[in-house]
Amino acid sequence: MSTYTIQEQFNQYLDLLNKIHNIGHDIDASINEVEIKDLEAKRTTLKHRLQMVTKTLVASLTKMESRYPIHNYLGNGTTYLYAENNKLMFEYH
């Protein structure tokens, strides 16, 4: 169980996804083999952190036993987070 709120955990989740995505672009733009290996190692570390954050978020959502609303500014609607079969699920409205 986490000491962070579900919102804080979800923010960490999004931040890690963004960092992993950006490293992918950096790898694609790199020519130097040493730099590519360093970026791949960093991405692997971030992916492991993302797995831990996701696991904690799923545990928090499972304990809450309801859907957690997050306002989706891009879609101007609400996205609900919930856990199902130990997986993070999204429901868009």
ZADO-1210 file (C-alpha; in nm, 4 decimals, padded with zeros to 6 digits):
<atoms>
<atom x="00.0000" y="00.0000" z="00.0000" code="MET" pos="1"/>
<atom x="00.1194" y="00.3497" z="-00.0776" code="SER" pos="2"/>
<atom x="00.1318" y="00.6634" z="00.1317" code="THR" pos="3"/>
<atom x="00.0590" y="00.8640" z="-00.1837" code="TYR" pos="4"/>
<atom x="-00.2936" y="00.9501" z="-00.2933" code="THR" pos="5"/>
<atom x="-00.4317" y="00.7831" z="-00.6029" code="ILE" pos="6"/>
<atom x="-00.3951" y="01.1138" z="-00.7884" code="GLN" pos="7"/>
<atom x="-00.0261" y="01.1376" z="-00.6919" code="GLU" pos="8"/>
<atom x="00.0321" y="00.7761" z="-00.7962" code="GLN" pos="9"/>
<atom x="-00.1396" y="00.8372" z="-01.1288" code="PHE" pos="10"/>
<atom x="00.0714" y="01.1508" z="-01.1829" code="ASN" pos="11"/>
<atom x="00.3849" y="00.9410" z="-01.1218" code="GLN" pos="12"/>
<atom x="00.2524" y="00.6826" z="-01.3681" code="TYR" pos="13"/>
<atom x="00.1998" y="00.9478" z="-01.6379" code="LEU" pos="14"/>
<atom x="00.5380" y="01.1086" z="-01.5703" code="ASP" pos="15"/>
<atom x="00.7178" y="00.7758" z="-01.6115" code="LEU" pos="16"/>
<atom x="00.5277" y="00.6958" z="-01.9319" code="LEU" pos="17"/>
<atom x="00.6304" y="01.0331" z="-02.0726" code="ASN" pos="18"/>
<atom x="00.9967" y="00.9839" z="-01.9776" code="LYS" pos="19"/>
<atom x="01.0032" y="00.6365" z="-02.1353" code="ILE" pos="20"/>
<atom x="00.8425" y="00.7746" z="-02.4519" code="HIS" pos="21"/>
<atom x="01.0941" y="01.0610" z="-02.4739" code="ASN" pos="22"/>
<atom x="01.3898" y="00.8261" z="-02.4259" code="ILE" pos="23"/>
<atom x="01.2559" y="00.6219" z="-02.7168" code="GLY" pos="24"/>
<atom x="01.2764" y="00.9323" z="-02.9346" code="HIS" pos="25"/>
<atom x="01.6284" y="01.0036" z="-02.8071" code="ASP" pos="26"/>
<atom x="01.7350" y="00.6485" z="-02.8954" code="ILE" pos="27"/>
<atom x="01.5902" y="00.6855" z="-03.2453" code="ASP" pos="28"/>
<atom x="01.7802" y="01.0143" z="-03.2920" code="ALA" pos="29"/>
<atom x="02.1122" y="00.8817" z="-03.1595" code="SER" pos="30"/>
<atom x="02.3983" y="00.7646" z="-03.3750" code="ILE" pos="31"/>
<atom x="02.6555" y="00.6902" z="-03.1056" code="ASN" pos="32"/>
<atom x="02.6342" y="00.3265" z="-02.9908" code="GLU" pos="33"/>
<atom x="02.7517" y="00.4086" z="-02.6349" code="VAL" pos="34"/>
<atom x="02.4833" y="00.6766" z="-02.6008" code="GLU" pos="35"/>
<atom x="02.2184" y="00.4348" z="-02.7273" code="ILE" pos="36"/>
<atom x="02.3221" y="00.1715" z="-02.4696" code="LYS" pos="37"/>
<atom x="02.3091" y="00.4318" z="-02.1902" code="ASP" pos="38"/>
<atom x="01.9617" y="00.5453" z="-02.2997" code="LEU" pos="39"/>
<atom x="01.8393" y="00.1854" z="-02.3225" code="GLU" pos="40"/>
<atom x="01.9645" y="00.1185" z="-01.9686" code="ALA" pos="41"/>
<atom x="01.7894" y="00.4311" z="-01.8414" code="LYS" pos="42"/>
<atom x="01.4683" y="00.3284" z="-02.0189" code="ARG" pos="43"/>
<atom x="01.4850" y="-00.0184" z="-01.8628" code="THR" pos="44"/>
<atom x="01.5220" y="00.1358" z="-01.5166" code="THR" pos="45"/>
<atom x="01.2224" y="00.3627" z="-01.5793" code="LEU" pos="46"/>
<atom x="01.0157" y="00.0669" z="-01.7026" code="LYS" pos="47"/>
<atom x="01.0884" y="-00.1191" z="-01.3774" code="HIS" pos="48"/>
<atom x="00.9827" y="00.1868" z="-01.1762" code="ARG" pos="49"/>
<atom x="00.6677" y="00.2096" z="-01.3877" code="LEU" pos="50"/>
<atom x="00.5850" y="-00.1527" z="-01.3045" code="GLN" pos="51"/>
<atom x="00.6223" y="-00.0808" z="-00.9325" code="MET" pos="52"/>
<atom x="00.4117" y="00.2373" z="-00.9527" code="VAL" pos="53"/>
<atom x="00.1448" y="00.0520" z="-01.1521" code="THR" pos="54"/>
<atom x="00.1378" y="-00.2335" z="-00.9004" code="LYS" pos="55"/>
<atom x="00.0959" y="00.0107" z="-00.6108" code="THR" pos="56"/>
<atom x="-00.1712" y="00.2066" z="-00.7969" code="LEU" pos="57"/>
<atom x="-00.3634" y="-00.1136" z="-00.8711" code="VAL" pos="58"/>
<atom x="-00.3417" y="-00.2134" z="-00.5027" code="ALA" pos="59"/>
<atom x="-00.4755" y="00.1276" z="-00.3975" code="SER" pos="60"/>
<atom x="-00.7602" y="00.1128" z="-00.6470" code="LEU" pos="61"/>
<atom x="-00.8471" y="-00.2427" z="-00.5423" code="THR" pos="62"/>
<atom x="-00.8639" y="-00.1385" z="-00.1785" code="LYS" pos="63"/>
<atom x="-01.0827" y="00.1606" z="-00.2693" code="MET" pos="64"/>
<atom x="-01.3291" y="-00.0777" z="-00.4438" code="GLU" pos="65"/>
<atom x="-01.4643" y="00.1914" z="-00.6775" code="SER" pos="66"/>
<atom x="-01.3692" y="00.3841" z="-00.9865" code="ARG" pos="67"/>
<atom x="-01.1473" y="00.6889" z="-00.9359" code="TYR" pos="68"/>
<atom x="-01.2440" y="00.9879" z="-01.1556" code="PRO" pos="69"/>
<atom x="-00.9779" y="01.1919" z="-01.3354" code="ILE" pos="70"/>
<atom x="-01.0752" y="01.4882" z="-01.5521" code="HIS" pos="71"/>
<atom x="-00.9541" y="01.4396" z="-01.9079" code="ASN" pos="72"/>
<atom x="-00.8737" y="01.7893" z="-02.0325" code="TYR" pos="73"/>
<atom x="-00.7831" y="01.6674" z="-02.3816" code="LEU" pos="74"/>
<atom x="-01.1171" y="01.4946" z="-02.4317" code="GLY" pos="75"/>
<atom x="-01.3080" y="01.7372" z="-02.2102" code="ASN" pos="76"/>
<atom x="-01.4587" y="01.4478" z="-02.0188" code="GLY" pos="77"/>
<atom x="-01.3907" y="01.2164" z="-01.7278" code="THR" pos="78"/>
<atom x="-01.1685" y="00.9113" z="-01.7259" code="THR" pos="79"/>
<atom x="-01.2228" y="00.6573" z="-01.4501" code="TYR" pos="80"/>
<atom x="-00.9378" y="00.4466" z="-01.3160" code="LEU" pos="81"/>
<atom x="-01.0049" y="00.1093" z="-01.1606" code="TYR" pos="82"/>
<atom x="-00.8394" y="-00.2270" z="-01.1067" code="ALA" pos="83"/>
<atom x="-00.9662" y="-00.5479" z="-01.2608" code="GLU" pos="84"/>
<atom x="-00.7864" y="-00.8822" z="-01.2345" code="ASN" pos="85"/>
<atom x="-00.4786" y="-00.7021" z="-01.0968" code="ASN" pos="86"/>
<atom x="-00.4595" y="-00.4763" z="-01.4037" code="LYS" pos="87"/>
<atom x="-00.4947" y="-00.1018" z="-01.4341" code="LEU" pos="88"/>
<atom x="-00.8078" y="-00.0208" z="-01.6330" code="MET" pos="89"/>
<atom x="-00.9368" y="00.3018" z="-01.7866" code="PHE" pos="90"/>
<atom x="-01.2983" y="00.3870" z="-01.8617" code="GLU" pos="91"/>
<atom x="-01.3663" y="00.6963" z="-02.0722" code="TYR" pos="92"/>
<atom x="-01.6847" y="00.9031" z="-02.0555" code="HIS" pos="93"/>
</atoms>
